[in-house]
Amino acid sequence: MATKTSPSRRSSSRASSSRSKKPSHAPARKKKAQPKTPVHQILSPHARDALGIFLVVLALLSVLGLWFDGAGSVGDFLTWFFRGAWGVAAMTFPFVGVYWGILLLRDTAREERVRMFIGFSVLGASILGLLSLLGGSPSPLLGYDAVAGSGGVFGALLAHPLAGVISPIGAAIVFLGMLMLGALIFTGTPIATAWSTLHDFFTAADVDEEPEPEEEEPVQIGFEQPEAAAPKKERLKHLKEAFGLVAPEDDVVQLPEAGWAAEADAVDALAPMFPNTIAPATNSAVAPGNVFSSSICANPGQSPDHW
């Protein structure tokens, strides 16, 4: 059985259905705030420059304090610190500081700095150990005056226990090996290359200088070479002889004038023995060089037995 609804309920149901049909708008998302760049990331590109400038300034102040004693209380503190740490090697700190400061400021050898620093550390440790051995290998517990005159605190920490274990001579041998290793690492030179360089340096005077090869004269292109023209002329001459254009040249042996008289005398002496064959050369009009040929051709009918 159908039921009737009131007008108020119908209006409320229509209103609810119209509200459900309306598209629902999603709430607007809030933009995320960009993260702030940390301070160390902002200053990191300038850290290298700051360290380089610091080393150069420190080196210049140490020059005043260590060398001239003219930097006031700051110079006195630097002198006390470097002499206590490095001993007599503290006098070289200005050179070391300027070198590394300029290296950082110029940004040179960027990929080689770690290797160079390791090699420099090994090299410096070996030098401080040797200085401590030369200063009597003092203990680091003996005080400032004992270590300041040798290799400083670092040299005493290395040399004193090592000298007690393998004697001062053995410690010196170890430090010399460390010195060579540090120099090779710092310069990036393999031991084989260093050995070959030293061998070439000490044996250079024994090697004889090889003569320089003579430079070949340049060939002028476009000009006729006389050596190349001769074979062409010879080939042309042979072609003309082959086609009968020129008479071939025979090798003719000519007797000197002194030999002509001797030949004529010999013919005159043989003429009485062969009257019909050989004519006297004096009565012949043939040249002396053709006496025999003209005489034989005078009687071509005679046989060789008659001769």
C-alpha positions as CSV (number, residue, x, y, z in Angstrom):
1,M,0.0,0.0,0.0
2,A,1.5,3.4,-1.0
3,T,2.3,5.9,1.6
4,K,2.3,9.7,1.1
5,T,5.3,11.8,2.1
6,S,5.1,15.3,3.4
7,P,6.3,18.3,1.3
8,S,9.0,19.1,3.9
9,R,10.5,15.7,3.5
10,R,10.4,16.0,-0.3
11,S,12.3,19.3,-0.2
12,S,14.9,18.0,2.2
13,S,15.5,14.9,0.1
14,R,15.8,17.1,-3.1
15,A,18.3,19.4,-1.4
16,S,20.4,16.4,-0.1
17,S,20.4,14.9,-3.6
18,S,21.5,18.2,-5.2
19,R,24.3,18.5,-2.8
20,S,25.5,15.0,-3.5
21,K,25.5,15.8,-7.2
22,K,27.7,18.9,-6.8
23,P,31.3,18.1,-7.5
24,S,33.4,18.1,-4.4
25,H,36.4,20.5,-4.6
26,A,39.7,19.0,-3.1
27,P,41.5,21.3,-0.7
28,A,44.5,23.1,-2.2
29,R,47.8,21.6,-1.4
30,K,50.3,23.8,0.3
31,K,53.7,24.4,-1.4
32,K,56.6,22.8,0.3
33,A,59.2,25.2,1.4
34,Q,62.6,24.7,-0.4
35,P,65.3,23.4,1.9
36,K,67.9,25.9,2.9
37,T,71.5,25.4,1.7
38,P,73.8,24.6,4.6
39,V,76.5,27.1,5.4
40,H,79.3,24.7,4.9
41,Q,78.1,23.9,1.4
42,I,78.1,27.6,0.5
43,L,81.6,28.1,1.8
44,S,83.1,24.9,0.6
45,P,84.3,26.3,-2.8
46,H,86.2,28.9,-0.8
47,A,87.7,26.5,1.8
48,R,90.7,25.8,-0.5
49,D,91.4,29.5,-1.0
50,A,91.0,30.2,2.7
51,L,93.4,27.4,3.6
52,G,96.0,28.6,1.1
53,I,95.9,32.2,2.3
54,F,96.2,31.0,5.9
55,L,99.3,29.0,5.1
56,V,100.9,31.9,3.3
57,V,100.2,34.3,6.1
58,L,101.4,31.8,8.7
59,A,104.6,31.3,6.7
60,L,105.3,35.0,6.5
61,L,104.7,35.4,10.2
62,S,107.0,32.5,11.0
63,V,109.7,34.2,8.9
64,L,109.5,37.2,11.2
65,G,109.4,35.0,14.3
66,L,111.9,32.3,13.5
67,W,114.4,34.2,11.4
68,F,114.3,37.8,12.6
69,D,112.6,37.5,16.0
70,G,110.4,40.5,15.1
71,A,106.8,39.4,15.3
72,G,106.1,40.2,18.9
73,S,104.2,37.8,21.1
74,V,102.7,36.1,18.1
75,G,106.2,35.4,16.7
76,D,107.4,34.2,20.1
77,F,104.5,31.7,20.3
78,L,105.1,30.5,16.7
79,T,108.8,30.0,17.5
80,W,108.0,28.1,20.7
81,F,105.4,25.9,18.9
82,F,107.4,25.1,15.7
83,R,110.7,24.5,17.6
84,G,109.0,22.2,20.0
85,A,107.2,20.3,17.3
86,W,109.9,20.1,14.6
87,G,113.1,21.0,16.4
88,V,115.8,22.5,14.2
89,A,113.7,21.7,11.1
90,A,111.3,24.4,12.1
91,M,113.5,26.9,10.2
92,T,112.2,25.4,6.9
93,F,108.5,25.9,7.7
94,P,108.3,29.2,5.8
95,F,109.3,27.4,2.6
96,V,106.8,24.6,3.2
97,G,104.0,26.9,4.1
98,V,104.4,29.1,1.0
99,Y,104.7,26.0,-1.2
100,W,101.5,24.4,-0.1
101,G,99.7,27.7,0.1
102,I,100.5,28.6,-3.5
103,L,99.6,25.1,-4.6
104,L,96.2,25.4,-3.1
105,L,95.6,29.0,-4.3
106,R,96.5,28.1,-7.9
107,D,94.5,24.8,-7.7
108,T,97.3,22.9,-9.4
109,A,97.8,19.1,-9.2
110,R,94.3,18.6,-7.9
111,E,94.3,14.9,-8.4
112,E,97.8,14.5,-7.1
113,R,97.5,16.4,-3.8
114,V,96.7,13.3,-1.7
115,R,99.6,11.4,-3.1
116,M,101.9,14.4,-2.7
117,F,100.8,14.9,0.9
118,I,101.3,11.3,1.9
119,G,104.8,11.4,0.3
120,F,105.6,14.7,2.0
121,S,104.5,13.3,5.4
122,V,106.7,10.2,5.0
123,L,109.6,12.4,3.9
124,G,109.2,14.8,6.8
125,A,108.9,12.0,9.3
126,S,112.1,10.4,8.1
127,I,114.0,13.8,8.3
128,L,112.7,14.5,11.8
129,G,113.8,11.0,12.9
130,L,117.3,11.4,11.5
131,L,117.6,14.8,13.2
132,S,116.5,13.3,16.4
133,L,119.2,10.5,16.1
134,L,121.8,13.1,15.3
135,G,120.7,15.0,18.4
136,G,121.3,12.0,20.7
137,S,117.9,10.4,20.4
138,P,116.3,12.2,23.4
139,S,113.1,11.0,25.0
140,P,110.0,13.1,24.4
141,L,109.6,13.3,28.2
142,L,112.8,15.1,28.8
143,G,111.3,18.5,28.1
144,Y,111.3,21.3,25.6
145,D,115.1,22.1,25.7
146,A,116.0,18.5,24.9
147,V,113.7,18.0,21.9
148,A,114.0,21.6,20.5
149,G,117.7,21.1,19.6
150,S,117.1,17.9,17.7
151,G,114.0,16.7,15.8
152,G,111.3,18.1,18.0
153,V,108.6,16.1,19.7
154,F,107.6,14.2,16.5
155,G,111.2,13.2,15.8
156,A,111.7,12.0,19.4
157,L,108.4,9.9,19.2
158,L,109.8,8.2,16.1
159,A,113.5,7.8,16.8
160,H,113.7,7.1,20.6
161,P,111.7,3.9,20.7
162,L,113.1,2.7,17.3
163,A,116.6,3.2,18.4
164,G,116.0,1.3,21.6
165,V,114.7,-1.7,19.6
166,I,117.2,-1.9,16.7
167,S,120.0,0.4,17.8
168,P,120.6,3.9,16.5
169,I,122.4,2.6,13.3
170,G,119.5,0.4,12.4
171,A,117.0,3.2,13.0
172,A,119.1,5.4,10.7
173,I,118.9,2.8,8.0
174,V,115.1,2.6,8.4
175,F,114.8,6.4,8.2
176,L,117.0,6.5,5.1
177,G,114.7,4.0,3.5
178,M,111.7,6.0,4.5
179,L,113.4,9.1,3.0
180,M,113.8,7.4,-0.4
181,L,110.2,6.1,-0.3
182,G,108.8,9.5,0.6
183,A,110.7,11.2,-2.2
184,L,109.5,8.7,-4.7
185,I,105.8,8.9,-3.6
186,F,106.0,12.8,-3.5
187,T,107.4,13.0,-7.0
188,G,105.3,10.1,-8.4
189,T,108.4,8.4,-9.7
190,P,108.6,4.5,-9.8
191,I,111.8,3.0,-8.4
192,A,112.6,1.4,-11.9
193,T,112.5,4.8,-13.5
194,A,114.6,6.4,-10.8
195,W,117.2,3.6,-11.1
196,S,117.4,4.0,-14.9
197,T,117.8,7.8,-14.6
198,L,120.6,7.4,-12.1
199,H,122.3,4.8,-14.3
200,D,122.1,7.0,-17.3
201,F,123.4,10.0,-15.3
202,F,126.5,8.2,-14.0
203,T,127.3,6.3,-17.3
204,A,126.7,9.3,-19.6
205,A,130.4,10.1,-19.8
206,D,131.4,6.6,-20.8
207,V,129.1,6.5,-23.8
208,D,130.8,7.6,-27.0
209,E,128.9,10.2,-28.9
210,E,127.5,8.7,-32.1
211,P,128.1,10.8,-35.2
212,E,125.1,12.5,-36.5
213,P,123.7,11.0,-39.7
214,E,124.4,13.2,-42.7
215,E,121.3,14.8,-44.1
216,E,120.5,13.7,-47.7
217,E,120.5,16.5,-50.2
218,P,117.0,17.3,-51.3
219,V,116.0,16.2,-54.8
220,Q,115.0,19.1,-57.0
221,I,111.7,18.1,-58.7
222,G,111.1,19.5,-62.2
223,F,114.7,19.7,-63.3
224,E,116.3,17.2,-65.6
225,Q,118.9,15.0,-63.9
226,P,122.0,14.3,-66.0
227,E,122.2,10.7,-64.7
228,A,118.7,9.9,-65.9
229,A,119.3,11.3,-69.3
230,A,122.1,9.0,-70.3
231,P,120.1,5.7,-70.3
232,K,117.5,7.4,-72.5
233,K,120.1,8.4,-75.0
234,E,121.6,4.9,-75.0
235,R,118.2,3.3,-75.6
236,L,117.4,5.7,-78.4
237,K,120.8,4.9,-80.0
238,H,120.1,1.2,-79.8
239,L,116.7,1.7,-81.4
240,K,118.2,3.6,-84.3
241,E,120.8,1.0,-84.9
242,A,118.2,-1.7,-84.8
243,F,116.1,0.0,-87.4
244,G,119.2,0.8,-89.5
245,L,118.9,4.6,-89.1
246,V,122.6,4.8,-88.0
247,A,125.6,2.6,-88.7
248,P,126.7,0.7,-85.7
249,E,130.0,1.7,-84.3
250,D,132.7,-1.0,-84.4
251,D,135.6,-1.2,-82.1
252,V,138.5,-0.3,-84.4
253,V,142.0,-0.7,-83.2
254,Q,144.3,1.8,-84.6
255,L,148.1,1.3,-84.6
256,P,150.3,4.2,-83.9
257,E,152.5,5.7,-86.6
258,A,155.6,4.1,-85.1
259,G,154.1,0.7,-85.7
260,W,153.3,1.4,-89.4
261,A,156.9,1.4,-90.4
262,A,157.6,-1.9,-88.7
263,E,154.7,-3.5,-90.4
264,A,155.8,-2.2,-93.8
265,D,159.3,-3.6,-93.3
266,A,157.9,-7.0,-92.3
267,V,155.8,-7.1,-95.5
268,D,158.7,-6.2,-97.7
269,A,160.8,-9.0,-96.2
270,L,158.0,-11.6,-96.9
271,A,157.3,-10.4,-100.4
272,P,160.1,-12.4,-102.2
273,M,158.8,-15.6,-100.6
274,F,155.2,-15.1,-101.8
275,P,155.5,-13.1,-105.0
276,N,152.0,-13.7,-106.2
277,T,150.3,-13.2,-102.9
278,I,151.9,-10.3,-101.0
279,A,152.7,-7.1,-102.6
280,P,155.4,-4.8,-101.2
281,A,153.9,-2.3,-98.8
282,T,156.0,0.5,-100.2
283,N,154.3,0.2,-103.6
284,S,150.8,-0.2,-102.3
285,A,148.5,2.6,-101.9
286,V,146.6,1.0,-99.1
287,A,147.0,2.3,-95.6
288,P,149.6,0.5,-93.5
289,G,146.9,-0.7,-91.1
290,N,145.2,-2.6,-94.0
291,V,148.2,-4.2,-95.7
292,F,147.3,-7.8,-95.0
293,S,143.7,-7.4,-95.9
294,S,144.5,-5.6,-99.2
295,S,147.1,-8.1,-100.2
296,I,144.9,-11.1,-99.6
297,C,142.0,-9.5,-101.4
298,A,144.3,-8.8,-104.5
299,N,144.2,-12.5,-105.6
300,P,140.8,-13.9,-104.3
301,G,141.0,-16.9,-106.7
302,Q,144.0,-18.5,-105.0
303,S,143.4,-21.2,-102.5
304,P,144.9,-21.2,-99.0
305,D,147.2,-24.1,-100.0
306,H,149.0,-22.0,-102.4
307,W,149.7,-19.5,-99.6
